[in-house]
Amino acid sequence: MPLLIRKYKGNGGVMQEERIDDPDRIDRYMRLFEEKDVKKLNTGVKTVIEKDEWQLLP
């Protein structure tokens, strides 16, 4: 089951991590991202998209 990890700064500047394991939600995020970012994510590389760090684990 794939896992999409999102690291972002929350309120007050504290780094937070969100782990997304719902396949439907992962698909929705992938449709929002640009094609070059999706290619990076599919290789498992940490990718910065609009100030958030994303990583897709198989």
C-alpha positions in Angstrom: 0.0 0.0 0.0 1.5 3.4 -1.0 2.1 6.1 1.6 2.3 9.8 0.8 4.2 11.8 3.5 3.7 15.6 3.7 5.9 17.7 5.9 4.9 21.3 6.4 5.1 24.2 8.8 1.9 24.5 10.9 0.7 27.4 12.9 3.4 29.0 15.0 6.2 27.7 12.7 6.2 24.2 14.1 7.1 21.4 11.5 4.3 18.9 11.2 4.0 15.6 9.3 0.9 14.1 7.7 0.9 10.5 6.5 -1.7 9.8 3.8 -2.5 6.1 3.2 -5.9 6.4 1.5 -5.4 5.5 -2.2 -8.3 7.9 -3.3 -6.7 10.8 -1.5 -3.3 10.0 -2.9 -4.7 10.0 -6.4 -6.4 13.4 -5.8 -3.1 14.9 -4.7 -1.3 13.5 -7.7 -3.7 15.1 -10.1 -3.1 18.5 -8.5 0.7 18.2 -8.9 2.6 19.1 -12.1 3.8 16.2 -14.2 7.5 16.8 -13.4 6.7 16.6 -9.6 4.7 13.4 -10.0 7.6 11.8 -11.9 10.0 12.7 -9.0 7.5 11.4 -6.4 7.1 8.1 -8.2 10.8 7.5 -7.8 10.6 8.0 -4.0 12.5 11.2 -4.0 11.6 13.9 -1.5 10.1 16.8 -3.5 9.3 20.3 -2.4 6.0 21.6 -3.8 4.7 25.0 -2.7 6.8 25.1 0.5 5.7 21.6 1.6 8.0 18.5 1.4 6.3 15.5 -0.1 7.5 11.8 -0.4 5.7 8.8 -1.9 6.7 5.5 -0.5 5.6 2.3 -2.3 
